[in-house]
Amino acid sequence: MQSNHSFSLSGNIVDLLTETIFKGTVHIENGFIKSIVKDDSVSENHYILPGLIDAHIHIESSMLIPSEFARLAVVHGTVATVSDPHEIANVLGIDGIKYMIDNGEKVPFKFYFGASACVPATPFETAGSKIGLEELDSLLAMEEINYLSEMMNFPGVINRDDFEMQKLAIAKKHNKPADGHAPGVKGEDAKKYIEAGISTDHECYTLEEALDKIKYGMKIQIREGSAAKNFDALIDLMKDHAESVLFCSDDKHPDDLVESHINQMVKRAIARGYDPVKVLKSVILNPIEHYKLDVGRLQTGDPADMIVVDDLKSFSVKQTFVGGKKVAENGKTLIGSIEAEHPNQFHAKPVNIEQIQVKADSNKLKVIKAYDGELITGLEYEKPLIDNGFAISNVEADILKIVVVNRYQQSAKPAVAFIKNFGLRTGAIASSVAHDSHNIVAVGVSDEDLIKAINLVIAEKGGISVVHDNNNNILPLPVAGLMSGLDGYNIAESYHRLDKEVHFMGSKLRAPFMTLSFMALLVIPELKLSDKGLFDGTSFSFTKMFA
């Protein structure tokens, strides 16, 4: 990855270790920093600093394979990610994780992948693979695997479930940190969760929750993704707890990645009045230290992973270097696209209207309530709209039918429920990106449109689709039904067009496809839908649709 030539950069040098900024020149040789020389006569006014790090992301959420993700991310000054390959692992198991590692190694970017801890996330859904204790041990033994990915079964950890504790013991054996995932967990439960050996959490929704976890020794990853946005709620942790803060995106859709990445969080934190050097320490030094990353800190002898920005207020990235190689300049990527394979697992057959009809059993319907910008959902009781004895979508009340189709088996019966707040006035949308098992999830105003949208995804063996009036559109995702290997900017443009279509159809959600993808995520309360049925995340059990 290192560049084999020598060059120098002059400007305002940001030294995060000493918390100083001074005029000088950085000398780079063969991909490493040979020396840093103070020089007050330097005329350049831009700033040179270490590259930015996303401390927790699922690359798959960008719908781009790692090599394409890198092409877009470096433009914003990102040089490294701490990446949980949990999505592809649920589809393809260890082979999927190795695919991500191999593809990421083909470009000048620093991907640090984890061993996915929860595959499948729960026994209440159908996934494409299973990673057991033996597989976890072999993954964590690999040099390319840096940590144990998020432990999503937080009730199991808190209650000291033997299987979950064995996973944590394996991580400890290999001296690798374990990531957390414990939305809403506070007090004694938070203490138990952290004492089990879990070191981070990116799921805090309130400052109170985050402070509780910091009190017991946890590091908090402030998250600002395409759907889940917790920056405003948590940024004031920087006042007194900057040493316990990391920054992450968790999930970033391709059109959002074209616009910005971690750089936007840095800019916003500085605009709030926080010291730029303190913010950058949280963004860069904290993940390097926590995950033992081989990422340069702009010190003599370090890899030349660095960026040049115009100033520390507008924080416009002018150049990005990884291992001494210039990978982006003035908003343009300098990394080329590469050919990639398309591994997948997709066996679903087309579905029909009869399979998604719902017989009305009572006048009291349990409805999933979606929240914009949140992964959590609510539970509401509503009166169903009934036609010929069947409960149907009620467009006027914004209560729409939601369907999940098992993509791994040919003849499984679709699961059906109802959801509020998607806002569609016409048509349907469907996606094979559906956390965590990545079955097909769809929402629509009529059974006819739902069937069309679902069958478009099945025909392409993965993708996101939009159906309304006589328009049938799909963005194919042939890599595990999650990602495309095509040019990332073109994929972002295609996704943006579909996203605009969904808003034209009535949705007021900021990122409707991202929100849709989390409606089958059982480990986050309160009410969700798996391919096996309606699921109560509070009692962690299946529940009936009609009360």
N, C-alpha and C positions, 0 to 999 in steps of 0.2 A: 504493500500500500504506500510505502514511503517514496517520496520523489528523490531522484538521484542527481540533483543539481543544487547549486548554491545561489542564494539571493538574500537581499536585505530589505527590511521594511522600517520606515521611520515614522514617528508620530508621537502622540500621547500614549504612553504605555501604562496599561492598567494592571498593577500587581496585586492580585487578590490575597496573596499570602501575607504581605506586609500592609495591605489596605492603603496603598499609595498610588498616585498617578504622577508620572514624570515624563519629560521629553527625552527621547532616546531612539536607539536603533536596535532592531532585533535581527541577528544574523542567523540564517538557516542554512544547514548543510546536510545533504542526504536525508532530508525528511525530519531532522531533529534541530532543536535550537542550540546552536553552537555557543552563542553569547548574547547578552543583552547589555548594551552600553548606554549609560546616561549621557545626554548631550543637549544642553540648554539652547544650542544654536539651531536645532532642528526647526524647520519652518512649517512642516506639515501639521495641520491642525486636527486631522482625524484621529480616531482612537483605535488602538490595537489591544485586543483582549482574547482570552481563551474562548473556544467555540462553545456553543450552548448545548445543553443536554436535556432531552425529554426523559424524565425519571420513571415514567410508566406509560407504555402505549401498546396497543394491539395494532401492529402494522396492517393486519388484514382489514381493519376498519376503514382504511384509506381506499380499499378496493384495488390496491396496487401491490404487486409483488415487491419485495424489499429493494431490489435494484432500481425500480421506478420510483418508489417512495423516496429514496435517497436523492434522486435527481431533483425532486421538488423541494425537499426539506433543506438542502444546503443553501438554496437561494436566500433563506431566512436566517442563516447563521447556525443552523443545527449541524453538529458534527457527529453526534452519537445519540443512540436511544437505548433505554433499558426496556426490552420488548418481551412481552408475554405472548408466545405463539399458541395461546390457548384455543383460539378459534380454529386454526387449521388442525391442531391436535385432536379436537373433537370430531373432525371429519376423517383424518388420515393417520392419527396416532403419531408414533415416533418418526415414521417416514415423513410426515408433514413438517415436523420440527426440523428435521435434517434438511428438508427442501429449503426452508427459510434460511438456515445457516449457510448452506451452499450458495444459494442465490445472492445473499447479502455479501458474501466474500468476494464477489466478482466486481464490486465497485468500490471506489475510495470513500468509504463511510464506515463508522464504527457501530455495528449492531451488537448489542449484548443480550443474548436470549436467555430465558429462564426455562426451567423444567416445569411444565404445566402440572399443577397439583390436583386439579379437579377435573378429570376426564373419565366419564362424564361428570358434569357438575353435580347432578343428583340422580338417584335411581328412578325418578319420576318422569323421565323423558328418554327418547331413543336417540343415541348418538352413533357416530360411525366407527368409534373406536373406544378402547379402554386402556388407560395407563395405570398399571398396578404398582405395587411397592418395588417389585424387581425392576420394572422399566424405569421407575423414578431413580432408583439407585444407579442404574447404568447411565442415565442422562446426567445426573449430578456428578458422576465421576468424570464426565467429559470436560476438557479444558475450555471448550466453547460455551459451556453452560455456566452462568455466573450466579444463579440464585434459584430458590424455589418460588415459583410464581404464586400469585394470590390464593390464599387459603379461604375459599368462598364458603365452605361449610362452617361458618363461625359458631352455630349452635353446637356442632360436633366438637370443635376445639374447646369451647367454654366448658362443655360437659365431659371433657377428657375421653372422647370416643377413641378406642384403641387404634383403629385404622388411621384416623387423622393424626394421632400422636406419633405413630410410626413414621408417617411422612416427615414430620418435623424432626424426628430423631435422625432420619437419613440426611436431611439438610445439615444438621449439626455435625454429623459424622464427617461430612465433606467440607465443613467450615464455610458454608455458604448461607447468606441471610435468607430469611423467609418473608415474603410479602404478605400483607393482610388484605382483607376485604370484609369490613364489619360495619355496614351502614346502621347508624342509630345506636350502636352499642356504647354504653356509658357505665360509669360507676364500677361496682364489683365485677360485673361481666367483662368490662373493658380490661380490668386488672388481670382477670383470669386468662383472657385471650392473649394479652401481651406476655404474661408470665410463662405461657406455653412456648414462647420463643419466636413470636411474630413481631417484626420490627418496623413495619410501615403500614399506612392505610391511606387510600385515595378516595374513600367513600364518605368522608365527613360532610355533613350538610349544615352544621351550625358551629359557631365559634366555641360554644360551651362543650360540645362533643369533642372537638379537636383538642381543646385545653385539657380535658379529662384524660385523653389518650397520651398527650405529651407528658402529663404529670406522672404517668406510669412508665415512661421511658420510650414511647413510640415516636417515630418520625412521621410527619404529616405531609402528604403530597397534595399540594393545592392543584386542583384540576380545572381545566377549562377546555372542554372538548366541543364536538359539534352538537351534542345533545345535553350532556351533563355539564353544568357550569357552576362552579363553587368558588370562583375567584372572589367575588364581592363579599361572600359570607365569611371567607377565611383569610383574606389578605392581611388583616390586622394582626395576625400571628407574627408578622414581621417586626412588630414593635418590641416584643420582649423574647421572642422564641425563634429568631432567624436561624439559629444553629440547628433547629429541629424541623426546618421547612425545606421541601424540595418542590419543584414545579413539574407538572405533567399535563398531557392532553388526554390520555386514556384511549379515546376514540376520536379520530379526525377524518371526516369525509374529504374526498379528493378536491372538491371545489374550495373548501375551506383551507386545505393545505396549500393550494395555489396562492391564496391571499396572505396567509401568515402561519406561524407556528409558535414556538416558545418565545420568540422575539416580541410578540404582541403582549404577552404576559409581563415580560420585563419592562416594556414601555409603559404599560398601565400601572405597574407597581411604582415606577419612578415618578409617574405623573401624580400618584397619591402622596408624594413627598418622601418616600423612602429612599435612603442613601443608595445610589446606584451600585456602589461597591458591595454593600451588604446584600442587596438583591442578587447580584451576580455570584456572590459566594454561595447563596442558597441554591441558585440554578446550576452552578458548575461544580464547586468544590464539594458540596454535601453529597451529591450522587457519586462522585469519584471516590470519596472516602468510604461511603456506605457500601457500595457494590464492588469496591476494589477495581475500578475501571482503569484501563491503560489509555487514558485520554490526557492530552497535554494541558498543563495549568499555566502555560506561558512562563516557564522557568528553564534555566539553562539545563540542557540534557534531556528535556521533555520532548515527546513527539510534537511536531509543529502543527497542532490542531488549533487554529486561531481564526479570528475574524477581524475585519476592519469596519468600523461604523463611523458615520459622519460626526455624531456627537452622542452624548449620553442622555439626551432628552428625546429627540425624535427617533433615535436608535435605528436609523436606516442602514441596513447592511450593504456595504460596498463590495466586499470580497470575503470569500470563505476558503480556508485551506484545511485539508485533512492530510496528515502525514507529509506536510510540506508541498502538497500538490494543490494548485489552485483549482477549486471545483465549482465556484460560482463567482460571477462578477456583474455588478450593476443590474441585478434582477434577472440575470440569465444563468441557467445551469450550464456547466461545462462537462457534465457527465453524460456519456452517450447511452442510448438504450441497448440492451443485449437480448439475444434470443433466449427463450426460456421454455421449459416443458410445462405441460398442463395436467398434472395429476388431479384426479377427481374420484368421487364415490357418489353416484347418483342413480337410483334405481326406480324412482317413483313413476307410475303410469298415469296418464291423464285422468282427471276426476270429472264427475258429472254432477248436475244440480241435485239429484236425489240424495247424493252422499252428504250434502251440506245443509239439508233442510232440518229445521228444529221444530219438533212437536211441542206446542205450548202446554205445559203441565200445570201452570197456575198463573195468577195475575200478579205475581211478585218475582221479578227477574233480578238476579245478581249481575251487575254491570261493572266491568273494569273501567276505572277512571284514569285516563292518561293525563300527565302533567307536562307542560312544555318545559324543556330544559332539565327534566328530572328522570331518573331511572325508576324511582319508586312509583307505585300506582295506588289508587284508592279503591274502595268498594262502595258502590251505591246500589240501592234497591229502587228499581223502576218498574212501571207498568209496561208490559210488552205490547208492541203493535202486532196484532194477530190477523192473519189472512188465511181463510180456509183451514183453520186449526193449527197453522204454523206461525211461529214467531219470526218476524222479518225486520229488516233494518227500518228504523224510524228516522228519516232524514231531517224532518222538522225539529225533532228533539235531540238531534245529533247522537243517536244511539245506533251504531252500525254493527253489522255482523263482522266478526273476526274469525279466521279459519287458520288452523295449523295442520299441514300435511306432512306426514313422515316421508322423507326423501330417500331413506335407506332401504325401505321394503316396498315391494310392488303393489301389495293389495291391502295396506293398512287403511282403516277407516279414518277420514279426517276428523279432527276435533274442532268443535264450534262453540263460540260464546259471543258476547256482545260487549262493545266498548264505546266509551263516551270521550268527546273532545278531539276527535280527528277532524271533524268539520267538513268532510267531503259532502258536496251537494250532488255530485254525479260521479259515475265510474267506480273504479277499484284500483288498488295498488297491491303488488305482491313482491316478495323478496326471499331469496335463499340465504340471505344474511339474517340469521335469527338466533341470537345468543340464548343458550350457549351451544346447543347441539346442531344448530343451523339446518333445521328443517325449513319447510316453506311456510311463511306467514303472510297473510293477506287481510286487507280490510276493504269493504266496499258497500255501496248503497243498494246493490241488487245481487241476487244469486247468479244471474247471467254474466254480469261484469266480473264477479269474483272468480267464476270458473274460467273465463277468458284470461284473466291476469295470472291465475295459478298455472294454467296449462301452457302459457307462454314461457314461464320459468322452467317448467318441466321439459318442454321441447328443446330448450338451450342447455339443459342440465346445469342450470344455475344462472342467476342474474336478478336484476330488479326490473319490474314491469309496471307500466301505466296503461290503463284502459279507460277510455271515455268516448261516448258517441261512437264514431267509426274509427277512432284512433287507437291502434294497438302498437305500443312501443316497448322495447326492451333494451337494456344494457347487459350483454352477456358477460358472465363472470366464470370462465371455464376452469380457472385454477381453484379446485376444491369447492366450486360454487360460491367463492368468496372474493376472488381477485381476478384481475386481468393482467396479462403480460404486455399489453399494448402501451403506446406512449402515454405517460401519466397525464400530460396536459390535455390530450384528446379525450381521455377517460373523464377527466374533471369537467370538460365542456359538455360531454354527453350526459353525465350525471346532473350537471347544473340545469340542462334543458328539461330533464325529467322532473327535477325538483320544482322548477317553475311551473310545469304542467300541473303538478299536484296542488300547488298554491292557486292556480287558475281554477282548479276543480273545487276550491273552497277551503282547503286546509289553512289554518292560521298558525300551525306549528312551525317553529323556526327550521327544524330539520325533520320533516315527516318520516323519511325513510330510516333515519337514525332512531327516532322514537319507536317506529314500528319494529325495528330489530330487537328492541328490549322488551317487547310485550310477551315474549316466551321465556324471559329470564327469571326462573323460579326462585333463585336465591335472594332476590330483592323483593320485599313485600310491596303491596299487600295481596293483590289478586292478579294472577297471570294465567296464560293458557299454554300448556305443552301439547305435544302431539297425542298425549294420552288423556287429556282432559283439563278442566278448569281447576286451578291450583291456588290454595290459600297459603300465602307465604308466611302468615303469622303463626298458624298452627302447623305449618309444613306438611300439609296433607291435601288430598283432592277434596273438592267440594261440589255440591250439586248446583246447576245453573239456576234452577227455580227454587224459591224458598217456600 
